[in-house]
Amino acid sequence: MDSGTLISFLAVDLLLVCVPGADWAYVIGAGLRGRSVGLAVTGLVSGYALHTALAAAGLAVLVAGSPALLTALTVAGAAYLVWLGWSVLRRPGVPQAGEAVERDRWRVFLRGATISGLNPKGLLLYLSVLPQFLVTHDARLPVPAQTAGLGLLHMACCAAVYATVGGLARRLLGARPAAARAVTRTSGAAMLGIGAFLLVQRLALGG
């Protein structure tokens, strides 16, 4: 795989990662609630690590070729986003001092992994976007190795962008409870809206 292909993939990937969505909403909420941004980002990246492993093993192709399984995964991810968004709207986060509320470190990580693991945008990347950058003829590396390499590049982009977003949210809104609450509610509404839209769209297609 040549450098031009890698640069092209990086440009497209960064564009997708920088579009606010469920991942952004979660890492912003984690920062404002006083939870570890690092743990939240690690959880999100772990979800994409699972996507990468499945894609490199060729399972992503099987999922793409099974409409029923793809629908089930999309519905599960959308339903989880609706539930998570509603939970955030019910209890919007406000800035917390220090790390006093870090009793649920495992939950912070696991929730991040679940969000990215079921994120429809992640499915789109690995099932539709990433295969377009694979070289199938006269390639120095086999397709699984190329897939793993592009997946790792995506994970690095996610880690950099989400850590920056979470850190800025904590720094800029940490001393502004009212603004922090408004941003958290907006994030919750975004997750709920994205999830509801995907549910309606998928059910309409299924009908």
N, C-alpha and C positions, 0 to 999 in steps of 0.2 A: 504494500500500500504506500503510495507516494505521499510527499508532504502536502501537495495540493489537495488531495482527497481529505487528509486529516484537517487541514485548515478550513475546508468547506464544511466538514462535519462540525467542527468546533464553532463556526459562525452560526450554523443552524441550531446547534444544541444550546448555545448561550442565549439565542433569541427565545427559545422555548423555556429555558430555565428562568429567564428574567421576566417572563410574563407572570404577573401575580396569580396565584391560585391557591389550592389547598395547602401545599407545602409552605408557601409564604405565610398564609394565615396561621398555620400551626407554630412556626418558628417565632413569629411576632408575638403570638399569645404566650409562648413559653418564656420569652424574654420579659414580657410585662408582668407575668405572674411570679417572677422571681425564680423560676425554674432554670436549670442549667441549659443555656443555649447550645453548648457543646454536646450535651446528651441528646437534645432534640435533633440536632443536625446529624449526629451519629446514627440515630434511629432512622431518620429519613434516608441517609445514604445506604444503610443496611438493607432497606427495602429495595433499593435499586440494585444492590449487590445480588439479591435473589433474582431479580429480573435478568441481570447479566448472566448469571449461572444458567438459568433456564434457557436463555436465548443461545448461549454458547453450546449447550447440550442438544440444541435442535428442538426443544419442546415448544418454543415460541411459534415455530412453524405449525406444529400440531394444533396449538390453540387457535391460531389464525385460520386454520382450515376446519375448525369445529364451531359453527355459529352458535350452537347451544352452550358450549363451554365459554365462549367469548361473551355471550349475553349474560351468563351467570356471574362471571367475574366483574363485568361492568355494573350489573345491578347491585352486587355486593359492595363494590367500592362506592357507588352512588348513595346507597342506603347508609353506609357508614359516615359519609360526609354530611348527610342530612342530620343524622343523630348527633355528630360532633358539633356541627354548626348550631343546632338548637341548644346543646349543652352550654356552648360559649355564650349565646344570647341570654340564656337564663342567668348565668353567673359570669358577667364580663370581668376580665382580669384587671387589676389595678397594680401599680408598681409595689413591689415588696422589698423590704430592706434585706440586703445580704442574701444568704442562701438558707434562711431559716425555714423555708417551706419545702426543702428538698427531702422530705420523708418518702416521697414516691418516685425515687430516681428510676427504678425499673419500669414504672408505668410511663414515665416521660419517654424513655427509649422505645418501649414496646408500641406506644401509640404512634410515635414517629414512623417506625417500621411498618406499621399497619397502614398508615395514611399513604405512604409512598408505594407500598406493595400493592395496594388496591387502587392507586391513583389512575384514573382513565388516561390522563396525559402521559403517564409512564408507559401504559400499554400501547398508546399511539406511537410513542418514540420507538419502542423495541419491535413492534409488529409492522410498522409502516415506514418510519423514517430511516432507522438504522440500516435495514437491508439494502437501501438504495446506495449506500456508500461502501458496500462490500465488493471486492474484486474477485470474480469467480473464474476468470481466465488469466493464465500466465501470472499468477500471484505467487510471491515468495512465501507467504504464510497461508495455511489452510483457513477456510471460512470460520471455523470455531475460534481460532486464535485471533482473527481479525475482529470477530464479534466481541470477544472478551476485551480486546484492546480499546475498542470504541466504547464499550460499556464502562471501562475504568475511566476513560476520559470524561464521560458523562458524570460519573460519580464525583470526580475531582471538581468539575464545574459546579455541581450541586453543593458540595461542601463549601467552596469559596463564596458562592453567592448567598447561600442561606446563612452562613456564619456572619457575613457582612450585614445582612438584613436584620438578623436577630440582635447583633451587637448595636447597630444604629437605633433600633427600636428601644432597647433598654437605655441607651445613653441619651437619646433625644427626648424620650417621653418619660423617663424615670422620675423626673421631678414635676410632672404635669399629670396628676391623676385624672382630671376630667378629659384631657386629650387622649390619654392612654385608654380610658374606658371607651371613648368613641371609636378609636382605632380597633380595639378588640371586638367591639360590636360589629363594626364593618367587616372584620375578618370572619366573624361567625356568620354574618349574613351572606358573605361571599361563598363560604363552604356550603351553607344550606341551599343557596340558590344554584350553585353548580351541581350539587347532588340531585336536587329536585329536577333541574333541566335534563340531566342525563337519564334519570329514572323515566320521566315522561317520554323522552325521545326513544329510549330503548324499548319501553312498553308499547309505544306507538308502532315502532318497526316490527316488534314481535306480533302485534295484532294484525 
